Amino acid sequence: MKKETVILCSLLLLKIVIQFFLISGEYDLHRDEFLHLDQAKHLAWGYASVPPFTSWNSWLILQLGNGVFWVRFFPALYGALTLLLVWQIVVLLKGSLLSKLLASSAFIFSSLLRTNILYQPNSFDVFSWTLVFFLVINYIQTYDKKWLYYMAFAFAIGFLNKYNIFFLLLGLLPSLLFTEHRKIFTKKDFYWSIGLALLLISPNLIWQFQNDFPVFKHLNQLAELQLVNVNRKDFIKEQIQFFFGGLPVLIAAFWGFIRFPKFKSYRVLFYTFWICLSLFIYFKAKAYYTLGLYPVLLPFGAVYLSEKLKNGWKKYLAYLLILLPFLVMFTVRKAVFPILSPTEIKADAEFYKKLNLTRWEDGKDHDLPQDFADMLGWKELAAKVDSAFESIPDKEHLLVYASNYGQAGAINYYSKHKEMAALSMNADYINWFPKDKTYINVIRIKDAGQDFETEKAYFEEVIVIGEIENEFAIEEGTSIAILKNAKIDINAIIERDRAER
């Protein structure tokens, strides 16, 4: 086996293994992970907030036993596959081993380490963007029409994972017009490849049409509740932080696109980056939406630096640049990863606040970073619901009804009673209520601050059994009650609530 192959395999293994050591055992899975895992039990061509790819992945995890190992494994795997593409782009650019190590180090020890610890569409989204860019480079080098069809497939699978990749199209197509590659618009295979992409994504588009385009409702809710709190200055600041240790490599890429003759034919990537970034800033997108733009830049910056630093004492500077991303990430590790306990984080509150890490999507400062707080309290909730479930003899006519998808999904994942399926009028759970079931009793989970006074008029007995007590959890104060012997038709209430939403 060649030396470079051994190094590459070692780096890929490192990328996967390291992800398992970045989360303290005190944390549960993340709120969003529960929803994605439950989608495996309700396969469809679309969901309220995401396309179907994640549900296919979740189905595979379910077949593998639905354990935490596999939940952690797949985002780590997609991170490793993205690293493989970064390495192969350096190969396409005829870069040296030094440039491969520069690009790999900047990629591995970046904020993608955090992205790749959570089972969300984001890891595959970054992989999809990088794959499209990889295929664009192949097309630029050969003008072989097969790469157009590969691009169509890569875009389609990326679209079926996360609609965010549509911004790549909005950046790439006009960028082609700015370069000598504009002749692509005269090629019939270009249009055939677009047709292929449309064909591949059509089942999801049909599903959207049949369900009154829930994606637009989701985007409106996102804009009203979350994106309205996005600060454009913070957005730009986070762009710098994403690959802070690899910043010299990124700067070298930008400079190389402008001044390095070898990169002239690839300037379409440079233009795409700036158009996409501008669109994200204009629409006040979340900062991490841009992550797919960066991996393709690292090979160009690494090749440029290795060309300029290959002689004399400059070689030692190149080796330092390989080490720099690791040193930076090691220094800020407690800020980026949930490796400290919530108590330890609270004790060092000023450190986190200075880095703006404790500001949540509600625009307010809290004890923990939001993602960390969203990984607490779920096992406690499931255990208390289990206790309620065991106290009710008639389980056939029992509804476990949660206020949000995080509560429902966490109960379904951590409950020891797998026959119990918690539901909610939130997110995709609204569509998963059985249509032929009669309910008499309800285990009701309500958000903090809500009481059960209304329920007392509709049930013969209301027993509040507890609440989430973890002070660091977003769900602190979420309460659980048993509602016995309904005086009303619960199915009619369900249908009414569904119609209102």
C-alpha positions in Angstrom: 0.0 0.0 0.0 1.3 3.4 -0.9 2.4 5.8 1.8 -0.2 8.4 0.8 -3.0 5.8 0.9 -2.0 4.8 4.4 -2.0 8.4 5.5 -5.4 9.0 3.9 -7.0 5.9 5.5 -5.5 7.0 8.9 -7.0 10.4 8.5 -10.4 9.0 7.6 -10.4 6.7 10.5 -9.3 9.5 12.8 -12.2 11.7 11.5 -14.7 9.0 12.4 -13.3 7.9 15.7 -12.7 11.4 17.1 -16.4 12.3 16.8 -17.2 9.8 19.5 -15.1 11.5 22.1 -16.6 15.0 21.8 -19.8 14.5 23.9 -19.8 14.0 27.6 -21.8 11.1 28.9 -24.0 13.5 30.8 -25.8 14.5 27.6 -28.7 12.8 25.9 -29.4 12.9 22.2 -30.4 16.2 20.7 -34.1 17.3 20.3 -33.9 17.2 16.4 -32.3 13.8 16.4 -35.4 12.3 18.0 -37.7 13.6 15.2 -35.4 12.3 12.5 -35.2 8.9 14.1 -39.0 8.6 14.4 -39.4 9.4 10.7 -38.0 5.9 10.1 -41.3 4.5 11.3 -43.3 6.7 9.0 -41.5 6.7 5.6 -42.8 9.2 3.1 -41.5 11.3 0.2 -41.4 14.4 2.4 -41.9 15.8 5.9 -42.9 19.2 7.3 -39.4 20.5 7.7 -37.0 18.2 5.7 -37.0 16.1 2.6 -37.0 12.2 2.8 -33.3 11.3 2.8 -32.8 11.5 6.5 -35.8 9.2 7.1 -34.1 6.6 4.8 -30.9 6.9 6.9 -33.0 6.6 10.1 -34.6 3.4 8.7 -31.1 2.0 8.3 -30.2 3.0 11.9 -33.5 1.3 13.0 -32.5 -1.9 11.3 -29.1 -1.8 13.0 -30.8 -1.6 16.4 -31.4 2.2 16.8 -28.5 2.4 19.2 -26.6 5.7 20.1 -23.5 4.3 18.3 -25.2 4.3 15.0 -26.8 7.6 15.6 -23.4 9.0 16.1 -21.7 7.0 13.4 -23.5 8.3 10.3 -22.8 12.0 10.7 -19.2 11.0 11.4 -19.2 8.9 8.3 -20.5 11.8 6.1 -17.8 14.0 7.6 -15.1 11.4 6.6 -16.6 11.2 3.1 -16.3 14.9 2.8 -12.7 14.7 3.9 -12.1 12.1 1.2 -13.5 14.6 -1.4 -11.2 17.3 -0.1 -8.2 15.0 -0.5 -9.4 14.0 -4.0 -9.8 17.7 -5.1 -6.1 18.2 -4.1 -5.3 15.2 -6.3 -7.3 16.8 -9.2 -5.2 19.9 -8.7 -2.0 17.8 -8.8 -1.1 18.9 -5.3 1.7 17.5 -3.2 1.4 15.4 0.0 2.1 18.6 1.9 -1.0 20.3 0.3 -3.1 17.2 1.1 -2.1 17.4 4.7 -2.7 21.2 4.9 -6.2 20.8 3.5 -7.0 17.7 5.6 -5.9 19.4 8.8 -7.8 22.5 8.1 -10.9 20.4 7.4 -10.7 18.0 10.3 -10.0 20.5 13.0 -12.8 22.9 12.1 -16.3 23.6 13.3 -17.4 20.6 11.2 -16.3 18.5 14.2 -19.3 19.9 16.0 -21.6 19.5 13.0 -20.6 15.9 12.7 -21.5 14.9 16.2 -25.3 15.5 15.7 -27.6 13.3 13.6 -29.1 16.1 11.5 -29.3 16.7 7.7 -26.3 19.1 8.0 -23.5 16.6 7.8 -24.8 15.1 4.6 -25.6 18.6 3.3 -22.0 19.7 3.5 -21.0 16.4 1.8 -23.5 17.1 -1.0 -22.2 20.6 -1.6 -18.6 19.4 -1.7 -19.6 16.5 -4.0 -21.2 18.9 -6.5 -18.1 21.1 -6.4 -15.9 18.1 -6.9 -17.9 17.1 -10.0 -17.7 20.7 -11.3 -13.9 20.6 -11.1 -13.9 17.3 -13.0 -16.1 18.8 -15.7 -13.9 21.9 -16.0 -10.9 19.7 -16.5 -12.4 17.4 -19.1 -15.7 18.8 -20.5 -16.9 15.3 -20.5 -20.7 15.3 -20.5 -20.8 12.4 -17.9 -19.9 14.8 -15.2 -23.0 16.9 -15.9 -25.2 13.8 -15.2 -23.2 13.0 -12.1 -23.7 16.6 -10.9 -27.5 16.2 -11.5 -27.5 13.1 -9.3 -25.4 14.7 -6.6 -27.6 17.8 -6.6 -30.8 15.7 -6.5 -29.6 13.5 -3.6 -28.5 16.7 -1.8 -31.9 18.3 -2.4 -33.7 15.2 -1.1 -31.6 15.6 2.1 -31.9 19.4 2.6 -33.4 22.2 0.5 -30.5 24.4 1.5 -28.5 23.1 -1.5 -30.8 25.1 -3.8 -28.7 28.1 -2.8 -25.7 26.4 -4.4 -27.6 26.4 -7.7 -28.4 30.1 -7.3 -24.7 30.8 -6.9 -23.3 28.4 -9.4 -25.4 29.1 -12.5 -24.8 32.9 -12.6 -21.1 32.3 -11.8 -20.8 30.2 -14.9 -21.9 33.2 -17.0 -18.9 35.3 -15.6 -16.4 32.8 -16.9 -15.3 31.0 -20.1 -17.5 28.1 -19.0 -20.6 29.9 -20.0 -20.6 27.8 -23.1 -22.1 25.1 -20.9 -25.5 26.8 -21.6 -25.2 25.8 -25.3 -24.8 22.1 -24.5 -27.9 19.9 -24.8 -26.5 17.5 -22.2 -26.7 20.4 -19.7 -30.4 20.6 -20.1 -30.8 16.8 -20.2 -29.0 16.7 -16.9 -31.3 19.4 -15.4 -34.2 17.1 -16.6 -32.6 14.2 -14.8 -32.3 16.2 -11.5 -36.0 17.2 -11.8 -37.0 13.7 -12.4 -35.1 12.5 -9.3 -36.5 15.1 -7.0 -40.0 15.0 -8.5 -41.5 12.5 -5.9 -40.7 15.1 -3.2 -42.1 18.0 -5.3 -45.3 16.0 -5.9 -45.5 15.3 -2.2 -45.1 19.0 -1.4 -47.9 19.8 -3.9 -50.2 17.2 -2.5 -49.6 18.5 1.0 -50.0 22.2 0.2 -46.2 22.9 0.3 -45.5 22.6 4.0 -41.9 23.7 3.3 -43.1 27.2 2.8 -45.0 27.1 6.1 -41.9 25.9 7.8 -39.8 28.6 6.2 -42.3 31.3 7.4 -42.2 29.9 10.9 -38.4 29.8 10.8 -38.3 33.4 9.6 -40.8 34.6 12.2 -39.4 32.7 15.2 -35.7 32.3 14.6 -34.2 34.1 11.6 -35.7 37.4 12.8 -33.1 37.2 15.7 -30.2 36.6 13.4 -27.6 39.4 13.6 -25.7 39.9 10.4 -22.6 41.0 12.2 -22.7 37.8 14.3 -23.3 35.9 11.0 -20.1 37.3 9.5 -18.2 36.7 12.7 -19.2 33.1 12.8 -18.0 32.6 9.2 -14.5 33.5 10.4 -14.8 31.2 13.4 -15.9 28.1 11.4 -12.4 27.4 10.0 -10.4 29.7 12.3 -7.4 27.4 12.5 -7.4 27.0 8.8 -7.9 30.7 8.1 -4.5 31.0 6.4 -5.5 28.2 4.0 -8.8 30.0 3.2 -7.1 33.3 2.6 -4.6 31.6 0.4 -7.5 30.2 -1.6 -9.1 33.6 -2.2 -5.7 35.1 -3.1 -4.9 32.2 -5.4 -8.1 32.5 -7.3 -7.2 36.2 -8.0 -3.4 35.9 -8.6 -2.5 32.3 -9.4 -2.7 31.5 -13.1 -3.2 27.8 -12.3 -6.5 28.6 -10.7 -7.9 30.9 -13.4 -10.2 28.3 -14.9 -11.7 27.5 -11.5 -12.7 31.1 -10.6 -16.3 30.0 -11.1 -16.0 28.5 -7.6 -14.7 31.8 -6.2 -17.7 33.7 -7.7 -20.1 31.0 -6.5 -18.8 31.4 -2.9 -19.4 35.2 -2.9 -22.9 35.0 -4.5 -24.1 32.3 -2.1 -22.6 34.1 0.9 -24.3 37.4 -0.2 -27.7 35.6 -0.6 -27.4 34.0 2.9 -26.6 37.4 4.4 -29.4 39.1 2.6 -32.0 36.5 3.8 -30.6 36.6 7.3 -29.9 32.8 7.2 -28.4 30.9 10.1 -24.6 31.1 10.0 -24.1 27.3 9.6 -26.1 27.2 6.3 -22.9 28.3 4.6 -20.8 25.4 5.8 -21.0 23.6 2.4 -19.2 26.5 0.7 -15.8 26.0 2.5 -14.4 22.5 2.1 -13.8 23.0 -1.7 -11.8 26.1 -0.9 -9.3 24.3 1.4 -7.6 22.3 -1.4 -7.1 25.4 -3.5 -5.6 27.3 -0.5 -3.4 24.3 0.4 -2.1 23.8 -3.1 -1.3 27.5 -3.4 0.5 27.5 0.0 2.5 24.4 -0.7 3.7 26.0 -4.0 4.9 29.1 -2.1 6.3 27.4 0.9 8.1 24.4 -0.6 11.7 25.8 -0.4 14.1 26.6 2.4 12.9 27.7 5.8 9.4 28.3 4.4 8.8 24.5 4.6 8.8 24.7 8.4 6.1 27.4 8.2 4.0 25.0 6.1 4.4 22.3 8.8 3.3 24.8 11.4 0.2 25.6 9.3 -0.6 21.9 9.4 -0.4 21.9 13.2 -2.3 25.2 13.7 -5.9 24.0 13.2 -5.3 21.3 15.8 -3.8 23.8 18.3 -6.7 26.2 17.8 -9.3 23.5 18.2 -7.6 22.1 21.2 -7.6 25.5 22.8 -11.3 26.3 22.2 -12.6 22.7 22.6 -14.7 23.3 25.7 -16.4 26.2 23.9 -17.3 24.1 20.8 -18.1 20.6 22.1 -20.3 19.4 25.0 -17.3 17.8 26.7 -17.8 19.6 30.1 -20.7 19.0 32.4 -23.5 21.6 32.6 -22.3 22.6 36.1 -18.8 23.2 34.8 -20.1 25.3 31.9 -22.2 27.4 34.3 -19.1 28.0 36.5 -17.3 29.4 33.5 -20.2 31.5 32.3 -18.2 34.6 31.3 -16.0 32.6 28.9 -19.0 31.3 27.0 -20.8 34.7 27.1 -17.8 36.5 25.6 -17.9 34.1 22.7 -21.6 34.7 22.3 -22.2 30.9 22.7 -25.0 31.1 25.3 -27.2 33.3 23.1 -30.1 31.2 21.9 -32.4 31.6 18.9 -34.7 33.6 21.1 -32.1 36.3 21.2 -31.5 35.9 25.0 -28.5 34.7 27.0 -28.8 31.4 29.0 -26.5 29.2 31.1 -25.6 26.8 28.3 -25.2 26.9 24.6 -28.6 26.1 23.1 -27.5 22.9 21.4 -26.1 21.6 24.7 -29.3 22.5 26.6 -31.3 20.7 24.0 -29.4 17.5 24.9 -30.6 17.4 28.5 -33.7 16.2 30.4 -34.9 13.8 27.9 -34.1 10.5 29.7 -35.7 12.0 32.8 -38.9 12.8 30.9 -39.1 9.3 29.4 -38.6 7.7 32.8 -41.5 9.7 34.3 -43.8 9.0 31.4 -42.9 5.3 31.7 -44.0 5.4 35.3 -47.3 6.9 34.3 -47.7 4.4 31.5 -47.2 1.5 33.9 -49.9 2.8 36.3 -52.7 2.7 33.6 -54.2 -0.8 33.1 -56.0 0.0 29.8 -53.2 0.7 27.5 -55.2 0.0 24.3 -57.1 3.2 24.7 -54.3 5.4 26.0 -52.8 8.4 24.2 -49.4 9.8 25.1 -49.7 13.4 24.0 -46.8 15.8 24.0 -46.6 19.6 23.3 -43.6 19.4 20.9 -41.7 17.1 18.7 -38.7 16.9 21.1 -40.8 15.6 23.9 -42.6 13.1 21.7 -39.4 11.9 20.1 -37.5 11.6 23.3 -40.2 9.5 24.9 -40.3 7.2 21.9 -36.5 6.8 21.9 -35.8 6.4 25.6 -38.9 4.7 26.8 -38.5 1.1 27.8 -42.1 0.5 26.5 -41.6 0.4 22.8 -45.3 -0.3 22.2 -46.0 3.2 23.5 -45.9 5.8 20.7 -46.0 9.4 21.9 -47.6 11.9 19.5 -47.9 15.7 19.2 -49.6 18.4 17.1 -46.1 19.7 16.4 -43.9 19.0 13.4 -44.5 15.7 11.5 -46.2 14.0 14.5 -49.4 15.9 13.5 -49.8 13.4 10.6 -49.0 10.3 12.6 -52.1 9.9 14.7 -53.9 6.6 14.2 -57.3 7.1 12.5 -59.0 4.0 13.9 -58.2 4.3 17.6 -60.4 5.3 20.4 -58.8 7.1 23.4 -60.1 7.1 27.0 -57.1 8.1 29.0 -54.2 10.5 28.2 -50.7 11.0 29.5 -50.3 14.7 28.8 -46.9 16.4 28.6 -47.1 20.2 28.7 -44.5 22.9 28.3 -43.2 24.8 31.4 -45.6 27.3 32.7 -48.7 25.7 31.4 -51.3 24.2 33.8 -54.0 21.5 33.4 -57.0 23.6 34.4 -58.7 23.2 31.0 -58.3 19.4 31.1 -60.2 19.2 34.4 -63.4 20.0 32.5 -62.9 17.2 30.1 -61.6 14.3 32.2 -63.0 12.8 35.4 -59.6 12.8 37.0 -56.4 14.8 36.4 -53.3 13.7 38.3 -50.1 15.8 37.9 -47.2 13.3 38.5 -44.1 15.4 38.0 -42.0 17.6 35.8 -38.5 17.8 34.3 -36.2 19.0 37.1 -32.9 19.4 35.2 -32.2 23.1 35.6 -30.0 23.2 32.5 -32.5 21.7 30.1 -34.5 23.8 27.7 -37.4 21.6 28.8 -37.0 22.4 32.5 -40.4 22.6 34.1 -42.1 20.5 31.4 -44.9 18.7 33.3 -46.6 15.3 33.0 -50.1 14.5 34.0 -52.4 11.5 33.8 -55.9 12.4 32.4 -58.4 9.6 33.3 -61.8 8.8 31.8 -62.5 11.3 29.1 -65.9 13.0 29.0 -65.4 14.0 25.4 -64.5 12.5 22.1 -60.7 12.9 22.0 -60.5 12.0 18.3 -62.8 14.9 17.5 -60.5 17.2 19.5 -57.5 15.8 17.6 -59.1 16.5 14.3 -60.1 20.0 15.4 -56.6 20.8 16.5 -55.1 19.4 13.3 -57.4 21.5 11.2 -56.5 24.7 13.1 -52.8 24.0 12.5 
